[in-house]
Amino acid sequence: TKQTKDALRLPPSSTCKDQEELLLKNQQERLSFLTRLEPLVGEKDVYAKLGDSRDLCIKKALEAKGIKAKDPKIPVTDNFLCTGGEREHIACTGDSGGAVFKNYEDRTIQIALVSWGTQELCTGGGMIESTEKSRDFHINLFKMIPFLKEIMGNDDSDDFASIGFID
């Protein structure tokens, strides 16, 4: 969005693709999301596996309950980011739909939404570490730009203020 471009201090000619390449440029990118920790919330740290690391990460989707596909790219399309494995947090029941964000140069930018995971390791929140086999999948908002632009970029809506999208 225009607001994200400004927050990242990018030039006026920058695009959404430029934002994505800046924020998701490494094989493993540190991201965070919130979970319930009664009576407050806690910040979970995860690492999105990108580039060459992604295929190995999404392969664990084939071990999830109810998945019958043989190709991991069927249940985990390019619209998803993959996190999990050892030494990072796992999403709990109740975390789904929450914002996945990246802290970048004193700015917090939403990157994705918590969607689904391969194992139910916790219910009701908490700071639970991932296992070697557990993975979480998050809807990558950069892949949703056409849909979001169509719905939220509508200047004619009386229901909400439109968001300024860039190409």
C-alpha angles and dihedrals in degrees: 000000000000088000092055091047089054093045090052090046092233123163118268092253094057121119137211087259089057089053092050092048091050096047099037102035104122132073087247120028122190111233134168141207135181130252135185116268106171119272093006138021131262131212116239121205121215137164121229111220107223137173112001091359095060100073093055090048097050092046088079089067088077089067094055120113111266096015110125099166120114094206114066090210089070097066094025107048124182086270090078135076116213124220135167141072124118126343101019136084126271127217116255131209104283095034092089114113092024123130119267108206143180126217107221124174095332092316128105113216125186110232105169149346125253106250120162144333141210097237136032100225097156140019125206101018133290141141100281122164121231120248127228090264102037120099135175127207124210128193106248105225091204087066090051096056096110092051094043091046091052094051105029099030091064108122091189096066120112091190098071143358113268121244120233106242125192127204 
